[in-house]
Amino acid sequence: MTDLGKLKSILGIQVEIKDKVVTMSQQGYVEQLLEKFNMVDSNPVSAREVVGQVLEPSKLNPSEMKTLNLPYRELVGSLQ
């Protein structure tokens, strides 16, 4: 067995050990997702829930929705 030095990453998770505190980050993975879904230039936004707001169904028919090619489910599933 060989000592490879201080642990920096494992299974794609960046690890930082400082003053007996271990910090783990998946920033690299999130950056890959941003590139994959063409969201690198996106900015975070506050999304507040409006009490009493009623959401309406989309006015697009199912075939129009398919042409939009929005991989929302794939992106959200990648975050698990």
N, C-alpha and C positions, 0 to 999 in steps of 0.2 A: 504494500500500500504506500502511496506517495502523498506527502503533504503538499497540497496545492495552494497553501496560504490562506488568507482571510476569505471567508465566504462572501461572494459578491452577488451571485444569483443562483437560483435553483428552480428547475422546471419553469423557466421563463419569468420568475418573480425576482425582482431586484431586492437585495437584502442589505441593510445598513446596520451595523452594530456600533453603538457609540455610548459610552458611559453606562454599560450594562443594560441598555435599552435596544431592543431589536425592532427595526422598522422595516416592513415589507411593502413593496409597491409594484403595481402592474402598469405603470405609466407607459412602458414600451409597448405592451399589448394594446392599450387604449389608443396609442398613436397609430398602431397598425390598423386598428378598426377605423379610425378617422380617415386614413388613406384609402382603405378598401371601399368605404361608402362615400367617398368624395366629400368629406366634411372637414377637411384640414383648415379651411378658412372660416369655419362656422364660429360664432361667438355664443357664450352662454347667455341665457335669458331667464329672468324670474318668471315663473308660471304660477300665478296665484289662482286659487279656486274661488270662483264667484258664487256666493251663496244664492241658491235659487235658480241658477242658470240652467236652462233646458237645452240639451244638445240636440241638434237636428240631424237626421240621416243625410248622407251625401246625396247630392243631386245627380251624380254621375251614375250611369247604369253599370252593371258588373263588367261588361266588356270594355268600357272606357276606363274603369279602375285598373284592369289588367294591363292596359297600354301604358299606364303611368310607371309601372315597374318600380314600385316603392318597396324595398326589402325591409320594411319595418320589423316584421316578425324575426327575420334573420339577424338583424342588428341587436334587438332586445335579447334574443336567445344567446348571442355571443357574450353578453354581459354576465351570464350566470356563472 
